Amino acid sequence: MAADARAHLSSVLAIVLAGGRGRRLDPLTADRAKPAVPFGGCYRIVDFVLSNLANADFRKIVVLTQYKSHSLDRHISQSWRLSPQLGNYVATVPAQMRQGPRWFAGSADAIFQNLNLIRDEHPEHVIVFGADHIYRMDPRQMLDAHIDSGADVTLCGLRVRRSESKAFGIIEAEPDGRAVGFLEKPADPPGLADDPESALASMGNYIF
């Protein structure tokens, strides 16, 4: 029987990684983090991931910030108000150096340095999404697939042409979708079983 993510939403903690500088967007990121860059006049890049989560009824969302985060913190506090009296929240958490006098050294380290947030919440599932991508997605479908598979970790990928792989982290996967490896911006990755000219690029979205 297929899983129904709606039955698990109250026990899911969503963590959004929003600490990146985004050097490739200079000078737009000279004074703000990449997720805080305006989009369409009245939105910020971070609004895409927050909209995806909120529209799918994920109501416990932590946004980890680091680089020049003032405008990002202000935007989230003013634009994303849920119902804390019902246990719902979108909370920004700045880098706190809990593991020593150092900043986040990447996505995995950002989670490692904030394990206390997970321990405090005691979630059944943890969703980790990036904050600097522009796309529309229903995360409930990913959660359904994760529960149905019984996997410890589920990754979200997007098909790209093999010729474009040098710009992405590439997931090596079996025909049944099981991930068996990861290649960082490879020049010549293996193609997919059903499409040898395509590869599977990681979107930086995970469920544990």
Biotite code that builds the C-alpha atoms (Angstrom):
import biotite.structure as struc

atoms = struc.array([
    struc.Atom([0.000, 0.000, 0.000], chain_id="A", res_id=1, res_name="MET", atom_name="CA", element="C"),
    struc.Atom([1.354, 3.426, -0.940], chain_id="A", res_id=2, res_name="ALA", atom_name="CA", element="C"),
    struc.Atom([2.230, 5.733, 1.920], chain_id="A", res_id=3, res_name="ALA", atom_name="CA", element="C"),
    struc.Atom([0.240, 8.880, 2.578], chain_id="A", res_id=4, res_name="ASP", atom_name="CA", element="C"),
    struc.Atom([2.597, 11.679, 3.599], chain_id="A", res_id=5, res_name="ALA", atom_name="CA", element="C"),
    struc.Atom([-0.257, 13.619, 5.190], chain_id="A", res_id=6, res_name="ARG", atom_name="CA", element="C"),
    struc.Atom([-0.333, 11.141, 8.066], chain_id="A", res_id=7, res_name="ALA", atom_name="CA", element="C"),
    struc.Atom([3.303, 11.957, 8.882], chain_id="A", res_id=8, res_name="HIS", atom_name="CA", element="C"),
    struc.Atom([3.486, 15.727, 8.368], chain_id="A", res_id=9, res_name="LEU", atom_name="CA", element="C"),
    struc.Atom([3.178, 16.603, 12.052], chain_id="A", res_id=10, res_name="SER", atom_name="CA", element="C"),
    struc.Atom([6.279, 14.530, 12.801], chain_id="A", res_id=11, res_name="SER", atom_name="CA", element="C"),
    struc.Atom([8.496, 16.011, 10.086], chain_id="A", res_id=12, res_name="VAL", atom_name="CA", element="C"),
    struc.Atom([11.152, 18.674, 10.673], chain_id="A", res_id=13, res_name="LEU", atom_name="CA", element="C"),
    struc.Atom([12.170, 20.606, 7.561], chain_id="A", res_id=14, res_name="ALA", atom_name="CA", element="C"),
    struc.Atom([15.642, 22.153, 7.558], chain_id="A", res_id=15, res_name="ILE", atom_name="CA", element="C"),
    struc.Atom([16.432, 24.719, 4.871], chain_id="A", res_id=16, res_name="VAL", atom_name="CA", element="C"),
    struc.Atom([20.103, 25.446, 4.162], chain_id="A", res_id=17, res_name="LEU", atom_name="CA", element="C"),
    struc.Atom([20.391, 29.181, 3.482], chain_id="A", res_id=18, res_name="ALA", atom_name="CA", element="C"),
    struc.Atom([23.941, 30.062, 4.461], chain_id="A", res_id=19, res_name="GLY", atom_name="CA", element="C"),
    struc.Atom([25.513, 30.210, 1.019], chain_id="A", res_id=20, res_name="GLY", atom_name="CA", element="C"),
    struc.Atom([27.223, 33.281, -0.362], chain_id="A", res_id=21, res_name="ARG", atom_name="CA", element="C"),
    struc.Atom([26.633, 32.619, -4.060], chain_id="A", res_id=22, res_name="GLY", atom_name="CA", element="C"),
    struc.Atom([29.793, 34.106, -5.575], chain_id="A", res_id=23, res_name="ARG", atom_name="CA", element="C"),
    struc.Atom([28.548, 33.416, -9.095], chain_id="A", res_id=24, res_name="ARG", atom_name="CA", element="C"),
    struc.Atom([25.793, 35.979, -8.507], chain_id="A", res_id=25, res_name="LEU", atom_name="CA", element="C"),
    struc.Atom([28.163, 38.811, -7.623], chain_id="A", res_id=26, res_name="ASP", atom_name="CA", element="C"),
    struc.Atom([27.530, 41.729, -7.331], chain_id="A", res_id=27, res_name="PRO", atom_name="CA", element="C"),
    struc.Atom([23.971, 40.760, -6.300], chain_id="A", res_id=28, res_name="LEU", atom_name="CA", element="C"),
    struc.Atom([25.371, 38.874, -3.303], chain_id="A", res_id=29, res_name="THR", atom_name="CA", element="C"),
    struc.Atom([27.891, 41.495, -2.214], chain_id="A", res_id=30, res_name="ALA", atom_name="CA", element="C"),
    struc.Atom([25.659, 42.552, 0.689], chain_id="A", res_id=31, res_name="ASP", atom_name="CA", element="C"),
    struc.Atom([23.253, 39.628, 1.106], chain_id="A", res_id=32, res_name="ARG", atom_name="CA", element="C"),
    struc.Atom([23.108, 35.846, 1.057], chain_id="A", res_id=33, res_name="ALA", atom_name="CA", element="C"),
    struc.Atom([22.133, 34.188, -2.217], chain_id="A", res_id=34, res_name="LYS", atom_name="CA", element="C"),
    struc.Atom([18.707, 33.041, -0.896], chain_id="A", res_id=35, res_name="PRO", atom_name="CA", element="C"),
    struc.Atom([17.896, 36.689, -0.098], chain_id="A", res_id=36, res_name="ALA", atom_name="CA", element="C"),
    struc.Atom([18.426, 37.917, -3.674], chain_id="A", res_id=37, res_name="VAL", atom_name="CA", element="C"),
    struc.Atom([15.179, 39.518, -4.950], chain_id="A", res_id=38, res_name="PRO", atom_name="CA", element="C"),
    struc.Atom([13.168, 37.719, -7.623], chain_id="A", res_id=39, res_name="PHE", atom_name="CA", element="C"),
    struc.Atom([10.322, 39.206, -9.634], chain_id="A", res_id=40, res_name="GLY", atom_name="CA", element="C"),
    struc.Atom([10.315, 42.475, -7.730], chain_id="A", res_id=41, res_name="GLY", atom_name="CA", element="C"),
    struc.Atom([8.653, 41.362, -4.485], chain_id="A", res_id=42, res_name="CYS", atom_name="CA", element="C"),
    struc.Atom([9.973, 37.870, -3.765], chain_id="A", res_id=43, res_name="TYR", atom_name="CA", element="C"),
    struc.Atom([13.281, 36.379, -2.651], chain_id="A", res_id=44, res_name="ARG", atom_name="CA", element="C"),
    struc.Atom([14.868, 33.171, -3.927], chain_id="A", res_id=45, res_name="ILE", atom_name="CA", element="C"),
    struc.Atom([14.249, 31.533, -0.538], chain_id="A", res_id=46, res_name="VAL", atom_name="CA", element="C"),
    struc.Atom([10.494, 31.977, -1.063], chain_id="A", res_id=47, res_name="ASP", atom_name="CA", element="C"),
    struc.Atom([10.459, 29.124, -3.586], chain_id="A", res_id=48, res_name="PHE", atom_name="CA", element="C"),
    struc.Atom([11.527, 26.429, -1.156], chain_id="A", res_id=49, res_name="VAL", atom_name="CA", element="C"),
    struc.Atom([9.434, 27.893, 1.662], chain_id="A", res_id=50, res_name="LEU", atom_name="CA", element="C"),
    struc.Atom([6.377, 27.989, -0.611], chain_id="A", res_id=51, res_name="SER", atom_name="CA", element="C"),
    struc.Atom([6.962, 24.385, -1.667], chain_id="A", res_id=52, res_name="ASN", atom_name="CA", element="C"),
    struc.Atom([7.106, 23.298, 1.972], chain_id="A", res_id=53, res_name="LEU", atom_name="CA", element="C"),
    struc.Atom([4.260, 25.453, 3.317], chain_id="A", res_id=54, res_name="ALA", atom_name="CA", element="C"),
    struc.Atom([1.900, 24.614, 0.443], chain_id="A", res_id=55, res_name="ASN", atom_name="CA", element="C"),
    struc.Atom([2.506, 20.935, 1.173], chain_id="A", res_id=56, res_name="ALA", atom_name="CA", element="C"),
    struc.Atom([1.569, 21.512, 4.844], chain_id="A", res_id=57, res_name="ASP", atom_name="CA", element="C"),
    struc.Atom([5.050, 21.145, 6.301], chain_id="A", res_id=58, res_name="PHE", atom_name="CA", element="C"),
    struc.Atom([4.702, 23.431, 9.310], chain_id="A", res_id=59, res_name="ARG", atom_name="CA", element="C"),
    struc.Atom([7.936, 22.991, 11.266], chain_id="A", res_id=60, res_name="LYS", atom_name="CA", element="C"),
    struc.Atom([10.643, 24.704, 9.259], chain_id="A", res_id=61, res_name="ILE", atom_name="CA", element="C"),
    struc.Atom([14.106, 25.778, 10.389], chain_id="A", res_id=62, res_name="VAL", atom_name="CA", element="C"),
    struc.Atom([16.205, 28.003, 8.116], chain_id="A", res_id=63, res_name="VAL", atom_name="CA", element="C"),
    struc.Atom([19.950, 27.825, 8.805], chain_id="A", res_id=64, res_name="LEU", atom_name="CA", element="C"),
    struc.Atom([21.691, 31.084, 7.934], chain_id="A", res_id=65, res_name="THR", atom_name="CA", element="C"),
    struc.Atom([25.276, 32.299, 7.951], chain_id="A", res_id=66, res_name="GLN", atom_name="CA", element="C"),
    struc.Atom([26.632, 34.700, 5.298], chain_id="A", res_id=67, res_name="TYR", atom_name="CA", element="C"),
    struc.Atom([25.349, 38.307, 5.596], chain_id="A", res_id=68, res_name="LYS", atom_name="CA", element="C"),
    struc.Atom([21.966, 37.090, 6.744], chain_id="A", res_id=69, res_name="SER", atom_name="CA", element="C"),
    struc.Atom([20.324, 40.292, 8.022], chain_id="A", res_id=70, res_name="HIS", atom_name="CA", element="C"),
    struc.Atom([18.089, 40.927, 4.992], chain_id="A", res_id=71, res_name="SER", atom_name="CA", element="C"),
    struc.Atom([17.222, 37.227, 4.807], chain_id="A", res_id=72, res_name="LEU", atom_name="CA", element="C"),
    struc.Atom([16.293, 37.068, 8.493], chain_id="A", res_id=73, res_name="ASP", atom_name="CA", element="C"),
    struc.Atom([14.175, 40.206, 8.166], chain_id="A", res_id=74, res_name="ARG", atom_name="CA", element="C"),
    struc.Atom([12.365, 38.962, 5.068], chain_id="A", res_id=75, res_name="HIS", atom_name="CA", element="C"),
    struc.Atom([11.486, 35.605, 6.633], chain_id="A", res_id=76, res_name="ILE", atom_name="CA", element="C"),
    struc.Atom([10.321, 37.144, 9.920], chain_id="A", res_id=77, res_name="SER", atom_name="CA", element="C"),
    struc.Atom([8.088, 39.619, 8.074], chain_id="A", res_id=78, res_name="GLN", atom_name="CA", element="C"),
    struc.Atom([6.776, 37.346, 5.308], chain_id="A", res_id=79, res_name="SER", atom_name="CA", element="C"),
    struc.Atom([6.568, 33.870, 6.812], chain_id="A", res_id=80, res_name="TRP", atom_name="CA", element="C"),
    struc.Atom([4.409, 33.842, 9.914], chain_id="A", res_id=81, res_name="ARG", atom_name="CA", element="C"),
    struc.Atom([2.709, 30.561, 10.740], chain_id="A", res_id=82, res_name="LEU", atom_name="CA", element="C"),
    struc.Atom([0.824, 29.730, 13.952], chain_id="A", res_id=83, res_name="SER", atom_name="CA", element="C"),
    struc.Atom([3.291, 29.163, 16.805], chain_id="A", res_id=84, res_name="PRO", atom_name="CA", element="C"),
    struc.Atom([0.416, 28.560, 19.215], chain_id="A", res_id=85, res_name="GLN", atom_name="CA", element="C"),
    struc.Atom([-0.343, 25.445, 17.152], chain_id="A", res_id=86, res_name="LEU", atom_name="CA", element="C"),
    struc.Atom([3.284, 24.339, 17.099], chain_id="A", res_id=87, res_name="GLY", atom_name="CA", element="C"),
    struc.Atom([3.878, 25.696, 13.592], chain_id="A", res_id=88, res_name="ASN", atom_name="CA", element="C"),
    struc.Atom([6.873, 27.867, 12.775], chain_id="A", res_id=89, res_name="TYR", atom_name="CA", element="C"),
    struc.Atom([9.419, 29.121, 10.264], chain_id="A", res_id=90, res_name="VAL", atom_name="CA", element="C"),
    struc.Atom([12.477, 29.980, 12.356], chain_id="A", res_id=91, res_name="ALA", atom_name="CA", element="C"),
    struc.Atom([15.832, 31.341, 11.231], chain_id="A", res_id=92, res_name="THR", atom_name="CA", element="C"),
    struc.Atom([18.841, 29.981, 13.110], chain_id="A", res_id=93, res_name="VAL", atom_name="CA", element="C"),
    struc.Atom([22.216, 31.709, 12.581], chain_id="A", res_id=94, res_name="PRO", atom_name="CA", element="C"),
    struc.Atom([25.521, 29.875, 12.759], chain_id="A", res_id=95, res_name="ALA", atom_name="CA", element="C"),
    struc.Atom([26.260, 29.401, 16.463], chain_id="A", res_id=96, res_name="GLN", atom_name="CA", element="C"),
    struc.Atom([29.668, 27.659, 16.406], chain_id="A", res_id=97, res_name="MET", atom_name="CA", element="C"),
    struc.Atom([28.409, 24.873, 18.662], chain_id="A", res_id=98, res_name="ARG", atom_name="CA", element="C"),
    struc.Atom([31.224, 22.589, 17.502], chain_id="A", res_id=99, res_name="GLN", atom_name="CA", element="C"),
    struc.Atom([34.011, 25.107, 18.050], chain_id="A", res_id=100, res_name="GLY", atom_name="CA", element="C"),
    struc.Atom([35.135, 28.475, 16.675], chain_id="A", res_id=101, res_name="PRO", atom_name="CA", element="C"),
    struc.Atom([34.380, 27.801, 13.004], chain_id="A", res_id=102, res_name="ARG", atom_name="CA", element="C"),
    struc.Atom([31.681, 28.513, 10.455], chain_id="A", res_id=103, res_name="TRP", atom_name="CA", element="C"),
    struc.Atom([29.751, 25.911, 8.467], chain_id="A", res_id=104, res_name="PHE", atom_name="CA", element="C"),
    struc.Atom([32.104, 24.015, 6.152], chain_id="A", res_id=105, res_name="ALA", atom_name="CA", element="C"),
    struc.Atom([29.321, 22.848, 3.846], chain_id="A", res_id=106, res_name="GLY", atom_name="CA", element="C"),
    struc.Atom([25.827, 21.388, 3.878], chain_id="A", res_id=107, res_name="SER", atom_name="CA", element="C"),
    struc.Atom([26.636, 18.286, 5.928], chain_id="A", res_id=108, res_name="ALA", atom_name="CA", element="C"),
    struc.Atom([28.568, 20.352, 8.466], chain_id="A", res_id=109, res_name="ASP", atom_name="CA", element="C"),
    struc.Atom([25.670, 22.794, 8.806], chain_id="A", res_id=110, res_name="ALA", atom_name="CA", element="C"),
    struc.Atom([23.423, 19.885, 9.810], chain_id="A", res_id=111, res_name="ILE", atom_name="CA", element="C"),
    struc.Atom([26.088, 18.420, 12.102], chain_id="A", res_id=112, res_name="PHE", atom_name="CA", element="C"),
    struc.Atom([26.518, 21.714, 13.940], chain_id="A", res_id=113, res_name="GLN", atom_name="CA", element="C"),
    struc.Atom([22.751, 21.908, 14.512], chain_id="A", res_id=114, res_name="ASN", atom_name="CA", element="C"),
    struc.Atom([21.974, 18.359, 15.604], chain_id="A", res_id=115, res_name="LEU", atom_name="CA", element="C"),
    struc.Atom([20.561, 19.863, 18.799], chain_id="A", res_id=116, res_name="ASN", atom_name="CA", element="C"),
    struc.Atom([17.599, 21.188, 16.786], chain_id="A", res_id=117, res_name="LEU", atom_name="CA", element="C"),
    struc.Atom([16.768, 17.670, 15.647], chain_id="A", res_id=118, res_name="ILE", atom_name="CA", element="C"),
    struc.Atom([17.189, 16.204, 19.119], chain_id="A", res_id=119, res_name="ARG", atom_name="CA", element="C"),
    struc.Atom([14.909, 18.867, 20.605], chain_id="A", res_id=120, res_name="ASP", atom_name="CA", element="C"),
    struc.Atom([12.127, 18.230, 18.082], chain_id="A", res_id=121, res_name="GLU", atom_name="CA", element="C"),
    struc.Atom([12.286, 14.390, 18.034], chain_id="A", res_id=122, res_name="HIS", atom_name="CA", element="C"),
    struc.Atom([10.938, 14.158, 14.459], chain_id="A", res_id=123, res_name="PRO", atom_name="CA", element="C"),
    struc.Atom([10.093, 10.922, 12.696], chain_id="A", res_id=124, res_name="GLU", atom_name="CA", element="C"),
    struc.Atom([11.580, 12.282, 9.470], chain_id="A", res_id=125, res_name="HIS", atom_name="CA", element="C"),
    struc.Atom([13.979, 15.127, 8.673], chain_id="A", res_id=126, res_name="VAL", atom_name="CA", element="C"),
    struc.Atom([13.780, 16.902, 5.325], chain_id="A", res_id=127, res_name="ILE", atom_name="CA", element="C"),
    struc.Atom([16.832, 18.901, 4.226], chain_id="A", res_id=128, res_name="VAL", atom_name="CA", element="C"),
    struc.Atom([16.341, 21.282, 1.294], chain_id="A", res_id=129, res_name="PHE", atom_name="CA", element="C"),
    struc.Atom([18.520, 23.973, -0.239], chain_id="A", res_id=130, res_name="GLY", atom_name="CA", element="C"),
    struc.Atom([17.341, 27.587, -0.288], chain_id="A", res_id=131, res_name="ALA", atom_name="CA", element="C"),
    struc.Atom([18.863, 28.823, -3.527], chain_id="A", res_id=132, res_name="ASP", atom_name="CA", element="C"),
    struc.Atom([16.955, 26.954, -6.251], chain_id="A", res_id=133, res_name="HIS", atom_name="CA", element="C"),
    struc.Atom([14.024, 28.231, -8.312], chain_id="A", res_id=134, res_name="ILE", atom_name="CA", element="C"),
    struc.Atom([11.512, 25.452, -8.914], chain_id="A", res_id=135, res_name="TYR", atom_name="CA", element="C"),
    struc.Atom([8.075, 24.122, -7.974], chain_id="A", res_id=136, res_name="ARG", atom_name="CA", element="C"),
    struc.Atom([7.751, 20.787, -6.187], chain_id="A", res_id=137, res_name="MET", atom_name="CA", element="C"),
    struc.Atom([5.387, 18.908, -3.891], chain_id="A", res_id=138, res_name="ASP", atom_name="CA", element="C"),
    struc.Atom([7.659, 17.494, -1.148], chain_id="A", res_id=139, res_name="PRO", atom_name="CA", element="C"),
    struc.Atom([4.857, 15.147, -0.063], chain_id="A", res_id=140, res_name="ARG", atom_name="CA", element="C"),
    struc.Atom([5.523, 13.027, -3.147], chain_id="A", res_id=141, res_name="GLN", atom_name="CA", element="C"),
    struc.Atom([9.150, 12.675, -2.098], chain_id="A", res_id=142, res_name="MET", atom_name="CA", element="C"),
    struc.Atom([8.111, 11.789, 1.450], chain_id="A", res_id=143, res_name="LEU", atom_name="CA", element="C"),
    struc.Atom([5.657, 9.184, 0.112], chain_id="A", res_id=144, res_name="ASP", atom_name="CA", element="C"),
    struc.Atom([8.438, 7.590, -1.951], chain_id="A", res_id=145, res_name="ALA", atom_name="CA", element="C"),
    struc.Atom([10.811, 7.661, 1.018], chain_id="A", res_id=146, res_name="HIS", atom_name="CA", element="C"),
    struc.Atom([8.335, 5.897, 3.313], chain_id="A", res_id=147, res_name="ILE", atom_name="CA", element="C"),
    struc.Atom([7.339, 3.346, 0.658], chain_id="A", res_id=148, res_name="ASP", atom_name="CA", element="C"),
    struc.Atom([10.961, 2.436, -0.065], chain_id="A", res_id=149, res_name="SER", atom_name="CA", element="C"),
    struc.Atom([11.937, 1.947, 3.569], chain_id="A", res_id=150, res_name="GLY", atom_name="CA", element="C"),
    struc.Atom([15.248, 3.648, 2.779], chain_id="A", res_id=151, res_name="ALA", atom_name="CA", element="C"),
    struc.Atom([17.350, 5.409, 5.394], chain_id="A", res_id=152, res_name="ASP", atom_name="CA", element="C"),
    struc.Atom([17.957, 8.343, 3.036], chain_id="A", res_id=153, res_name="VAL", atom_name="CA", element="C"),
    struc.Atom([16.133, 9.546, -0.077], chain_id="A", res_id=154, res_name="THR", atom_name="CA", element="C"),
    struc.Atom([17.738, 11.945, -2.562], chain_id="A", res_id=155, res_name="LEU", atom_name="CA", element="C"),
    struc.Atom([15.974, 14.104, -5.114], chain_id="A", res_id=156, res_name="CYS", atom_name="CA", element="C"),
    struc.Atom([17.499, 14.246, -8.588], chain_id="A", res_id=157, res_name="GLY", atom_name="CA", element="C"),
    struc.Atom([16.835, 15.895, -11.922], chain_id="A", res_id=158, res_name="LEU", atom_name="CA", element="C"),
    struc.Atom([17.715, 14.491, -15.332], chain_id="A", res_id=159, res_name="ARG", atom_name="CA", element="C"),
    struc.Atom([20.305, 16.527, -17.235], chain_id="A", res_id=160, res_name="VAL", atom_name="CA", element="C"),
    struc.Atom([22.250, 15.894, -20.413], chain_id="A", res_id=161, res_name="ARG", atom_name="CA", element="C"),
    struc.Atom([25.572, 14.163, -19.784], chain_id="A", res_id=162, res_name="ARG", atom_name="CA", element="C"),
    struc.Atom([27.280, 17.050, -21.563], chain_id="A", res_id=163, res_name="SER", atom_name="CA", element="C"),
    struc.Atom([26.011, 19.369, -18.794], chain_id="A", res_id=164, res_name="GLU", atom_name="CA", element="C"),
    struc.Atom([27.199, 17.173, -15.908], chain_id="A", res_id=165, res_name="SER", atom_name="CA", element="C"),
    struc.Atom([30.299, 19.241, -15.143], chain_id="A", res_id=166, res_name="LYS", atom_name="CA", element="C"),
    struc.Atom([28.038, 21.839, -13.525], chain_id="A", res_id=167, res_name="ALA", atom_name="CA", element="C"),
    struc.Atom([26.343, 19.425, -11.091], chain_id="A", res_id=168, res_name="PHE", atom_name="CA", element="C"),
    struc.Atom([26.818, 16.768, -8.478], chain_id="A", res_id=169, res_name="GLY", atom_name="CA", element="C"),
    struc.Atom([25.747, 13.541, -10.189], chain_id="A", res_id=170, res_name="ILE", atom_name="CA", element="C"),
    struc.Atom([23.957, 10.661, -8.465], chain_id="A", res_id=171, res_name="ILE", atom_name="CA", element="C"),
    struc.Atom([24.926, 7.170, -9.598], chain_id="A", res_id=172, res_name="GLU", atom_name="CA", element="C"),
    struc.Atom([21.799, 5.028, -9.358], chain_id="A", res_id=173, res_name="ALA", atom_name="CA", element="C"),
    struc.Atom([20.656, 1.508, -10.141], chain_id="A", res_id=174, res_name="GLU", atom_name="CA", element="C"),
    struc.Atom([17.725, 1.031, -12.564], chain_id="A", res_id=175, res_name="PRO", atom_name="CA", element="C"),
    struc.Atom([15.405, 0.662, -9.549], chain_id="A", res_id=176, res_name="ASP", atom_name="CA", element="C"),
    struc.Atom([16.440, 4.107, -8.289], chain_id="A", res_id=177, res_name="GLY", atom_name="CA", element="C"),
    struc.Atom([18.773, 2.993, -5.494], chain_id="A", res_id=178, res_name="ARG", atom_name="CA", element="C"),
    struc.Atom([21.689, 5.409, -5.156], chain_id="A", res_id=179, res_name="ALA", atom_name="CA", element="C"),
    struc.Atom([25.084, 3.685, -5.231], chain_id="A", res_id=180, res_name="VAL", atom_name="CA", element="C"),
    struc.Atom([27.484, 6.598, -5.664], chain_id="A", res_id=181, res_name="GLY", atom_name="CA", element="C"),
    struc.Atom([27.979, 10.326, -6.059], chain_id="A", res_id=182, res_name="PHE", atom_name="CA", element="C"),
    struc.Atom([30.259, 12.162, -8.488], chain_id="A", res_id=183, res_name="LEU", atom_name="CA", element="C"),
    struc.Atom([31.104, 15.826, -7.958], chain_id="A", res_id=184, res_name="GLU", atom_name="CA", element="C"),
    struc.Atom([30.937, 17.692, -11.286], chain_id="A", res_id=185, res_name="LYS", atom_name="CA", element="C"),
    struc.Atom([32.276, 14.803, -13.419], chain_id="A", res_id=186, res_name="PRO", atom_name="CA", element="C"),
    struc.Atom([33.443, 15.332, -16.995], chain_id="A", res_id=187, res_name="ALA", atom_name="CA", element="C"),
    struc.Atom([32.172, 11.964, -18.233], chain_id="A", res_id=188, res_name="ASP", atom_name="CA", element="C"),
    struc.Atom([29.614, 10.341, -15.905], chain_id="A", res_id=189, res_name="PRO", atom_name="CA", element="C"),
    struc.Atom([27.859, 7.069, -16.720], chain_id="A", res_id=190, res_name="PRO", atom_name="CA", element="C"),
    struc.Atom([24.502, 7.473, -18.426], chain_id="A", res_id=191, res_name="GLY", atom_name="CA", element="C"),
    struc.Atom([21.162, 6.301, -17.078], chain_id="A", res_id=192, res_name="LEU", atom_name="CA", element="C"),
    struc.Atom([20.013, 2.779, -17.906], chain_id="A", res_id=193, res_name="ALA", atom_name="CA", element="C"),
    struc.Atom([16.922, 4.041, -19.757], chain_id="A", res_id=194, res_name="ASP", atom_name="CA", element="C"),
    struc.Atom([18.665, 7.059, -21.318], chain_id="A", res_id=195, res_name="ASP", atom_name="CA", element="C"),
    struc.Atom([22.434, 6.711, -21.830], chain_id="A", res_id=196, res_name="PRO", atom_name="CA", element="C"),
    struc.Atom([22.769, 10.360, -22.862], chain_id="A", res_id=197, res_name="GLU", atom_name="CA", element="C"),
    struc.Atom([21.335, 11.644, -19.570], chain_id="A", res_id=198, res_name="SER", atom_name="CA", element="C"),
    struc.Atom([22.599, 11.706, -15.985], chain_id="A", res_id=199, res_name="ALA", atom_name="CA", element="C"),
    struc.Atom([20.896, 12.342, -12.650], chain_id="A", res_id=200, res_name="LEU", atom_name="CA", element="C"),
    struc.Atom([21.859, 15.668, -11.054], chain_id="A", res_id=201, res_name="ALA", atom_name="CA", element="C"),
    struc.Atom([21.377, 16.097, -7.328], chain_id="A", res_id=202, res_name="SER", atom_name="CA", element="C"),
    struc.Atom([18.969, 18.877, -6.351], chain_id="A", res_id=203, res_name="MET", atom_name="CA", element="C"),
    struc.Atom([20.416, 19.021, -2.847], chain_id="A", res_id=204, res_name="GLY", atom_name="CA", element="C"),
    struc.Atom([17.131, 17.802, -1.340], chain_id="A", res_id=205, res_name="ASN", atom_name="CA", element="C"),
    struc.Atom([17.203, 14.905, 1.125], chain_id="A", res_id=206, res_name="TYR", atom_name="CA", element="C"),
    struc.Atom([14.920, 13.023, 3.500], chain_id="A", res_id=207, res_name="ILE", atom_name="CA", element="C"),
    struc.Atom([16.234, 11.071, 6.489], chain_id="A", res_id=208, res_name="PHE", atom_name="CA", element="C"),
])
